[in-house]
């Protein structure tokens, strides 16, 4: 028997096949049409792009590994969180999906919190523009004709699930990022829904990530050569899925993700919110487990931005930074290109370079960008500690983790070891496949979601600890000063 994991990203879809022992048997990818930004701070995508990419990737895998695909008994889904996919009464898509990094609904966030003073206590999170509910509040105000037609609101992976199974279902980790879930009770909140004029009829049914959410449509099973009944698991939001992929499901276990956005993730045995520091407190993808996250919106995206304006490949920029590295320099970068979540909760925040001189070159700018992202993770660690959370060694995931310098900067600033897993994919697709195995076989997640072997460990450079503490103090002072000047 085999199990299929599907990871739905904004830039594409990845699928991976594993066996009962968790060994990867094959994988395939397909690109999506990139999100569009109709106005500054907006970010939208056509939901059909996720489905078309999913079909393309699964078709590739079925062609390359027909016997393994024929043995699939479970499918798990991982996906980018918070996206508002609005469906009419016949499941027609009413408008492009408003994505996780869309910042248009800041005013609606303030209005929601004023309308329901207990919002943070119920949701365990601050109302932020990235969450789903404020996006609906924006649609109600600015696109009333669309709002009036809403029959269901689905997150991105739930929309793909609908096309796989004909079921409207979501699981706890992704639902936590809507601002409609009572995260402590793991159930929709009637009070939170009412703030945006919705009720439970507009929501998908809830399941745990390791439980079944439906059965794959027979025509799709035939398309991919699968036989018998194929269970589709609840799955997980992308970060919880990554945690399942690397085995971070026990209290205190966590990872640092250097992807388009950045995440500092720690698993918890109970609901432990800290809204004052803009910490995300969400359900995990397995029962009776929660997690906390500090989230930054532009991690590798900051280096990609620098790549565009300098017309140099990100890898070349990273290499130049590493070649010339001597410790913190004059240049400081604030990575708020899409606003920021943790710890500022400010969709209007903007990135800045400070300390530029005639001697500043692309390599030094790249170093400052990487240091700025490391400082943003340090901000996340600070507010997680304020919530009473301690973390040990962290595993590194995401494309940015291929940079030795970037990991060294993060390890030094967090004063913690960063472990690099052995070669293999330990991201959302693997986590989704592991959840598929649990759902199809009734397996215990603690037995399936083990940690990988460690290839090497990046230790803090304590000879630079004080220098980076001093630089971090300057970094922290810049944000309020720049925000004051922008008023």
C-alpha positions, -999 to +999 in steps of 0.1 A: +000+000+000+011+035-008+000+070+003-001+103-017+008+137-002-003+168-020+012+202-011-007+232-027+014+263-028+008+297-044+036+290-069+028+254-077+018+220-064+041+191-052+030+155-049+049+127-032+043+090-028+054+071+003+051+035+014+040+022+048+075+027+063+074+064+052+100+059+024+096+083-006+088+063-038+084+092-062+074+128-065+063+154-091+057+191-093+037+215-115+037+253-116+007+275-110+000+308-125+016+333-102-006+355-079-016+389-093-015+422-073-043+444-088-034+472-062-005+477-038-008+454-009-033+431-026-026+395-037-051+372-055-051+339-074-075+320-095-085+287-076-086+269-109-048+273-110-043+251-079-066+224-094-049+224-128-015+222-112-026+194-089-039+174-119-007+180-139+015+169-110-006+138-102-007+128-139+031+131-140+034+108-110+010+083-124+029+081-156+063+078-140+052+054-112+021+035-123+024+005-100+030+027-070+000+049-078-022+019-083-015+009-047-026+043-032-050+039-003-049+074+011-044+110+000-034+138+023-036+175+015-014+204+026-019+240+015-012+277+019-034+290+047-059+319+051-070+322+015-107+332+010-122+311-017-158+322-021-183+298-036-219+303-047-248+279-042-236+256-070-200+257-058-191+282-085-161+304-077-174+340-072-141+359-074-104+353-073-091+340-040-078+367-017-045+352-005-026+350+028-003+379+020-030+403+010-031+433+033-062+452+022-084+445+052-066+463+080-096+486+087-119+456+089-097+440+115-101+470+138-138+470+132-141+433+140-123+436+173-144+467+182-176+448+174-166+417+195-142+426+224-139+389+232-126+381+197-090+376+208-099+354+237-120+331+216-098+329+185-065+330+205-052+354+178-053+390+168-075+400+139-049+404+111-054+412+074-038+379+065-066+359+082-097+348+063-125+365+082-113+401+077-111+394+040-149+385+040-156+417+060-138+436+032-159+419+006-191+426+025-182+463+025-166+468-009-182+440-031-217+436-016-230+419-047-204+391-043-210+389-006-247+383-011-240+352-032-217+335-007-228+299+001-195+285+013-161+299+022-133+274+017-095+276+023-073+267-007-068+230+001-104+226+010-113+238-025-090+211-040-106+186-016-141+196-029-130+187-065-114+155-053-143+143-032-174+166-036-172+172+001-170+206+019-145+197+047-117+214+066-094+204+094-084+221+126-050+235+118-061+254+087-094+264+102-074+280+131-062+306+106-097+318+096-105+337+128-138+319+129-126+289+150-127+287+188-092+273+188-093+260+224-126+241+217-116+230+182-150+241+168-165+269+148-175+299+169-210+313+163-199+346+178-169+349+156-189+340+125-216+365+133-191+394+132-188+388+095-225+381+090-219+344+084-231+312+102-222+275+103-240+269+071-213+289+053-185+268+068-172+233+058-175+204+082-146+200+106-124+169+110-090+163+126-061+162+101-054+126+107-090+115+101-109+108+069-126+137+052-141+118+022-135+093-006-117+101-039-141+104-068-141+071-089-133+090-121-102+104-106-091+071-092-095+056-127-075+085-142-046+078-119-049+040-121-059+036-084-081+006-074-106+003-046-117+030-022-091+058-016-095+078+016-088+116+015-074+127+049-082+160+066-046+171+061-030+202+074-022+238+068+013+242+053+031+248+085+014+221+105+020+197+076+057+206+076+057+198+114+041+164+106+067+159+079+097+164+103+080+149+133+076+181+154+044+170+172+055+168+208+057+197+232+088+219+227+096+204+193+098+228+165+113+241+133+124+273+115+111+276+080+129+298+055+104+299+026+087+327+008+075+337+043+092+327+075+079+307+104+092+299+139+070+269+149+068+252+183+044+223+192+023+226+224+003+202+246-024+228+252-039+260+238-014+287+248-023+321+232-002+353+234-020+379+214+000+408+229+030+397+209+011+388+177+019+351+183-003+327+163-018+300+185-034+273+164-046+237+166-021+212+153-031+187+126-034+158+151-059+155+180-054+171+214-023+191+202-018+228+195+011+249+183+024+284+183+040+303+155+058+335+150+053+345+113+072+369+091+058+377+057+089+381+036+118+357+043+133+343+010+109+367-007+132+395+006+162+380-012+141+374-043+131+411-042+168+421-041+175+397-069+149+415-091+162+450-084+199+440-089+193+416-118+214+390-100+204+354-092+194+349-055+221+321-053+247+344-066+237+371-041+238+346-013+272+334-024+286+369-026+273+376+010+290+344+022+323+352+004+326+386+019+312+379+054+330+393+084+302+398+109+276+425+110+282+455+088+269+490+086+238+481+065+206+471+082+175+458+064+139+457+077+122+429+058+086+443+058+080+442+021+045+429+026+038+444+060+045+422+090+027+399+114+049+389+143+055+410+164+041+442+148+007+431+133+011+460+108+000+453+072+012+488+064+047+484+075+073+487+048+108+475+042+138+497+046+176+498+040+195+519+065+233+525+066+240+524+029+273+540+017+295+542-015+311+509-004+278+491-002+276+464-030+251+437-038+269+412-016+267+435+015+230+443+006+223+405+005+240+400+038+219+428+053+188+411+039+197+378+054+205+394+088+172+413+087+153+381+083+174+365+111+165+395+133+128+391+124+131+354+136+147+368+168+116+390+173+095+359+170+115+340+195+113+369+219+075+370+220+072+332+221+094+333+252+071+360+266+043+335+264+063+310+285+074+288+256+109+273+256+124+257+226+154+235+221+172+225+189+152+235+158+150+218+125+155+238+093+131+235+064+124+256+033+145+267+003+165+292+022+179+265+045+203+256+017+223+287+026+249+279+053+254+316+061+217+322+066+214+293+090+245+305+108+230+339+112+197+325+125+215+301+149+236+329+163+207+353+168+184+327+183+213+313+203+201+278+195+213+249+173+197+245+139+196+209+127+196+201+090+177+168+081+193+141+060+187+144+023+150+141+015+118+160+015+105+167+050+080+195+040+043+198+036+039+170+010+055+144+033+034+156+062+003+153+041+012+118+030+018+108+067-016+121+076-031+101+047-015+070+061-030+077+095-065+083+080-064+052+058-050+028+083-061+042+116-024+045+126-012+064+157+003+097+145+031+095+172+043+063+156+042+076+121+055+111+125+090+104+136+119+128+132+144+123+104+180+116+107+202+147+111+228+154+085+245+181+104+240+208+130+247+245+127+258+260+160+256+296+172+288+316+166+291+329+202+321+350+193+296+372+174+268+371+200+274+405+215+279+421+180+246+408+169+229+418+201+241+453+195+230+452+159+196+437+169+190+466+193+196+490+164+173+470+142+145+471+168+149+508+173+144+515+135+109+502+132+092+527+156+114+555+144+105+549+107+068+543+115+067+577+133+084+594+104+058+579+080+028+594+098 
